[in-house]
Amino acid sequence: MKSRFYIAFGVILALVLAYAGASWYAGKQAQDQIELALEQANLQLGAAWPVGQERPTLRVQAYQRGWFSSSIEYAFAYKDDAGHDQELRLHDDLQHGPFPWRGVRAGEFSPMLADSQVRLLPTEALQAWFDTQQGASPLQIDTQVSFSGVAHSMWQFHPAKFLREGEQFDFSGGQIDVVFNQRQRTSETRGAFDSLVWEDAANGERGEFKNITFEGRNAFVGEEDFQIHNQAQIGQITVTQPDQPTLTLADMQVKLDASRTGALLDSTLAYGFGGIHVDETDLGQLQAGARVEHIDMVAFRALMAAWEQVNPDDADDASLSLAAQALLQGKIKAVLAASPSVTIEPLKWKNSQGESQAMLAVHFMPASADAASDEDIGTLLERSLRQVHLKLNVSKAMLLQLIGQLDTGDDAERTRALLSMLFDHYTAGMQRAGLIEIRDGIANLDVSYQAGEVVLGDAKMSVEAFIKLIQSVMG
């Protein structure tokens, strides 16, 4: 009888020790995964942060690892708009696998590496938000991490309404769903918030955002190579100010695609507004976008650092010292060495009477090796232009309707008639000179510059001749 008891006790003890060992191993693996996730998060922050501004950082402030659970504190350090150092702190109650007790209690019996519950900690900057929750954390992040390195995270923001420094905030709360694959270094994000209202009672300003949704997929390779695909939608933005018409933007869409290979960055940013209203007036729809290609980020950051070092009072390079210009010229040449390009497209404004649009593309080439060392910055950029392409399509009917909607005074009709006459006068002169073509009430300009020549339709001319042509029309 005793032998059976000892055998049973031995088996139970072995199972307990085996589970304890497995839990300790899971805790060690979880710590490795957390360190990897923090590294990836900081890379993503760096990729998304504006060049020339100090990047925020996310780090482990304290890590106490036990056999079956760990207590972790994170710190998110950043600078506010005034340049002051700020810090957010979070606490993580991490339960180790293979069967975290929280998951078992919730009926989840699948093996996992860890179960994490992160809560925001109160700080001076966030105290007003905490007060709305009676001291509880306004943000909860619950994450389950598999042994394969996939982490599924749910971010829950609680509703809040509070007053801070004379400004009132009313936040609906919302949820973000994030899936990390830490081994493949990818993440997928989806989120939604119903509303955010900001109001300054002192000056009567108010802004309201409704129906905010966003999603994205990011992938990192190596230290800094990445691919980013993010988009967001806002159902309605309303801005009100005293003695000013109410501005309403409907169906706003923002899309960002970016990739970096080595030092070179390609990026596209696009905005779209399904409706623009001033009070009850419908001003139509607007699309705007920009694309940059072959931007050497190492060289560009060096240029921004040099610009901050020079720190001129006047943006005009003529006010710079010779030493400052020489410093900036070297940095600009390094950026131009990658043959970067900048394109503004699309730029479209459409209303019930028509559509106007524009496109501008500027392509650079490496600076000439025989460029003079004392050459001014404007001349350097001019000599490095490979091609400039400008297209304009201006609808007279669309333009006149827009102006008529914006000008509602007593002389609105007279102003509209005058602008119609001026439009006809100048476009007719430009058409006779060969600058533009007019088709169906739309003035079309298509001009490009390359290799020292201006191409206008089928005609080629020097820059001087093109300038004289414009002066002849405008004079």
N, C-alpha and C positions, 0 to 999 in steps of 0.2 A: 504494500500500500504506500509506504513511504517512498519507495523507488519511483512509483508512478507520479507521486507528488513532486519529487525532485526533477523528474523528467519534464513534467508539465511546467514547473516553475522555470526550469532551464530554457524551455522553448519560448515561454513568454518573455523572459529576460533577454534572450537572444533577439527576439522580434523588437523589443523596446530599444535595445542597443542598436540594432540595425536601422530602425526608424530614426533614432536620434542621430546616427551617423549620416543617414540620407538627408535629414533636415539640416544638419550642419553643412553638408556638401551643397545643398540647395541654397543655403544662405550665402556661402562663399561664391557660388555661381551668380546669385542675384546681385551681389556687390559688384562683380565684374561687369555684369550687364548694365547696372546703373552707371558705372563709370563710363562705359561705352556710349550709353544714351546721353549723358551729359556732354561728352565730346561732340556727338552729332548735333545736339541742340545748340551748342555754342557755334558750330559751323553754320547752321541754318540762320542763327541770329546775325552772324557776320555777313552772310550772303545777302540778307534782306535789309541790312542797315545801310543808311545813306553814307556814301563815301565822304570822308573828311570829318565825320562825327565819331566820338568815342563809343565803341560798341559796349552793350551791356554784357554781363557774364552771369552764368548760372553755375554755382559750385556747391560742394558738400561742406557745410559748416561743422557738422559733428556726425559721427557714425558709431553707434554702439551695437555691435552684432552679438547676439546670443545664439543659443542652440536652435530654438524654435521661432524666434522673432528678432527683429532689429528695430531700433529707434534711430531715425535719421532726421537731421535738420538741414534744409537747403537754404541758400541765400541767393537772391537775384539782385545784383547791383547794377545801377544805371544812373544817369544824370537827368535831372528834370529840365524844364524849359529854361530855367534861370542858370543852368550849369552847376547846380548843387548836387552833391552825391546823395543818392537815395538807395534804400534797400528794402526789398520784400523778403519775408521769411516764411518758410513752409515746414511743417512737421509731417513725417512719414511714419505711420505705424505699419511696418512690413512684417507679414507672417510668412515663414518659409514653407516650401513644399516638403514632400510631394503632395500632401493633402492639408493645405492650410485650414485651420479650424473655422474661419469665417465662411469659406467655400462649402465646407461640410455642413455647417448649420443652415446654409442657404440651399442645400440639396445638390451641390456641385461636387461630384465624386471623381471627376476626371483629374488625373495627375497634373500638377502645374508647378512651376519653379517658385512662384511667390504670389502673394495677394497683398496689394498695397492700398492703403488709405491715406491720402495726402490731404492735409487741412491747412488753410492759410492762417498765419499767426497775426495777432493784432500789432500794428505799428501806428505811429502818429498819423501818417498819411492815410491810413485805412480805418482809423478808429470810428469815423462817422458811419461807415458801412457796417462795421461790427455792431455798432449800437442798434442798428435796425434789426439785427438778428438776436438781440438780447445776449450779446457776447459770443454767440456761436459763430463758427466759420461761415462766411458768405460764399465760399468756394470749396467744393469737395471734388477730389479727383480719385476715382476708384479704378484700379488697374489690376488685371490678371496677366501674368507673364508665363508663357509656356516654356517647356524645356528646349523647344526649337528656336527660341529667341524672339518669338512674336509676342508683342504686348498689346492688349486691347484696353484702351483707357477711355473712361467716361468722365467728362468735366461738367459738373453741375453748378451753375451760377444761380444763386437765390435772388428773388426779387428784392429791390431796395428802393427806398425813397428817403432822401436825407438832404440837409442843408449844410453847405461848406463854404465858408468865406463869402457869404452873400449869394452864392450860386446854388440853385436847387437842382437835384438830379432825381429822375424817376426812371428806374431800370426794371424792365419786365422779368429779367433773368433769362436763362436759356441753357442750352446744352451743346457741348462739342464732343464728337466721337472721333477718336484718334486710334489708328492701328499702326504700330511701329514694327518693322522687321529689322532688328538690330544687326543681324548677320549680313543681310543684303543692304542695310543702311538706306531703307526706304520708309516713307511714312505717307499715310492717306488720312485726310482730315475732312470732316463734314460738321457743320454747325448751323445753329439757327437761334435768333433772338427776335422776340415779337416787337419790342419797342425800346427806344431810349429817348428821353426828353430832358433837355437842358434849358434852364431859365435863369436869367440874371434879373432879379426884381429891381435892382437899382436903376438900370437903364432901359428896362423893358424889352430886352432881347430874348428871343426864344428860338430853339431849334428842336425839331422832332424827326426821328428816324423810325420808320416802320418796316416790319417784315424783312429782316436782315438774314440772309443765308449765304453760306460760303462753302467751298470745297477746294481741295488741292491734293496734288501728289508730288512729292519731292524725292529725289534720289541723289545720293552722294557717292563719289568714287575717289579714293585717295584722300589727300588732305583738303583740297579746295575745289576739285572738280564736282560739278553738280548739274542737275536738271530740275527745274522748278516749273510747275504748271498750276497756277492758282486762279480762281475766279470768285467773284462775290456779286450778289444782287441785293439791292435795297428797293423795296417796293415804293417808298415815298419819302422824300426829304422836304420838310417845310421850315422856312426861315422867316421870322417876323421881327421887325424893328419899328420903333415909334416913328410915325409920320412917313413911313416908307411902304410901298406895296408889298404884299406877301409873295414870296418866291417859293414855288413848288416844283420840285423835280420828281418825275414819276419814272418808275422802272429803270433805275440806274444800274448799269452793269460795268464791272471792272474786271479785266483779264490781264494776267501777267504770265508771260512765258520767258524763261531765261535758261541759258546753258553756259557753262564755263568749262573750257578744256585748256589745261595749262594756265597761262596767264590771260588768255583771250576770252572775253565775255560777249555773247550775243543776247539781246533782250528785246522783247516787244511788250509794250503797255498800251492797252486800248480801253477807252471809256465810251459808254453809250447812254443816252438819256431818251427814254421812250416818249417823254413829254416835258415841256418847259412851260410853266404858267406863271404869269405875273398878275396877281389877283385872279380875275376870271378870264384873262386873255391867254389864249393858246398860241405860244410862239413857235410851236413845231417840235421837231426832233433834232438831236445833235449827236454826232459821232466824232470822236477825236482819238488819235493814236500816234505813237512814236515808236521807232525802231532804231536800235544802235547795233552795229556789228563790228567785230574785230577791235574791241576796246581792250587794250593791254592794261589790266587792272593794277598790276604792280607799278607800271609807269604812271598810270592815272593817279593812284594814291600818292605817289611821290610828287606829282605835279600839285595836287591839292595841299600837301604838306608844305611845299615850297611857297604856294600862294598865301597860306596862313602865316608863314614866316615873314614874307614880304609885308603883308597886311597893309595895303595902301589905303589912304583916306579916300582916294578917287579911283574908280574902276578903270579910268582911261589910262592905257599903258604909257601915255606921254608923260604922266606924272611920276613914273617910276624912275629910280636912279639907274645909271648904267649897270651897276653891279646887280641890281634886282632884275633888270631885263635879261642880263646874261644868264642868271640863275634860272629864270623861267624859260628862256629859249632852249636850254639844254634839256629841261624836263618835257617841254612841248615836242621837241624832236624825238624823244624816246616814245611818246604816245603816237606820233605820226608814223613811226617806223613800222607799225602793224597795219598801216593802210586802213584806218577806221572810216566808218560812214555813219551818218545820222539822217534819218528819214522821218518826216512828219506826214503820216498817212494812216488812216483816212482822216480828213477834216471835212465833214459834211454837215450842212444845215438844211433841213427840209421842212417846208410848211405846205399848206393846202394849195399854194400857187406855184410851187416849183422847188427846185433843189439847187444849191450852190455848193461847190466843193473846191478844195485846194490840195496840192501835194508839193512838198519841197524835199529834195534829196541832195545831200552834200557828201561827196566822196573825196577823201584825202589820199595822198600818196606820201611816201617817205620824203623828208626834206632833202634837197639836193646837197650832195657832199661838198660842193664848192660854194655853199651859201656863206656870205660874209658873217664873221663873228659879231659884228656890230649892227647887223640887220635888225630893224625893229620888228616887234612881234606881228604887227599887221602885215608887213611885207612877207614875213616868213610864212604865215598862214595862206596868203594869196598865192605864193609860189608853190605851195604844197597842194593846191586844189587840183584834183584829178578831173572832177566833173561836178557841175551844179545843174540841177534840173528842176524847173518850176512849171507847174500846171495850175491854171485857174479856170474855173467854169462858173460864171456869175449869172444867175437868172435875174433878169430885171423885174419880173412879176413877183418873184420870191422876195427880193430886196425891198421893193416898194411896199409890199404888205407888211414886212417886218418893221420898217421905219414908221409906217402908219400906225401900227399897234403900239410902238414905243412912244410916239409923240401924239398925245391926245388933247393938246391945247387948242385954243381958238384958231390958231393959224395952221393946224395940222394939214388941212387939204391944200393950202397954198404951199406949204413946205414939201408935200408929196409931189405936187405938180412941178415945183422947181427942181427937185431931185430927178424926176423923170426926164426933164428937159436937159439937165446936165449929163445924165447918163447917156442919152441919145447923142448929145454933142460930142462928148469925149470918145465914146466907143466908135462913132462914125469916123472921127479923125484917125483913131488907131487902126481901124479896118482899112482905110485908104492908104495908110502908111505901111500896111502889111504886118502890123504888130499882133493883131488879133483877127479872129474870124467870128462872125455873128451868125448863129443858126437857131431858128425858132425862138428868138428873144433871149438867147444865152450867149454871152461874150466869152470866147474861149481863147486863152493864152497858153502857148506851149513853147517854152524857150529853154535852152540849155547852153552851158558854157563848158568847153573842153579844149585843152591844148591851145589856150590863148585865143580861141575863136568863139563867137556866139552863133548858135544855130537857131534860126527862127523859121519854122516851116521848112521849105526847101532851100532857103537862103542862108548863106554863111557870111559873116562880117566880123570885123575887128571889134574889140570892146569899145574903142573910141567911136566907131561908126554907130554902134548900138546906142551909146549914150546920146549922141547927136540926134539920132532918130527919135528918141524919147523926148528930148528937149524941143524938137520941132513940133511935136504933137501937143505937149503941155504948154508950150509958149503961145 
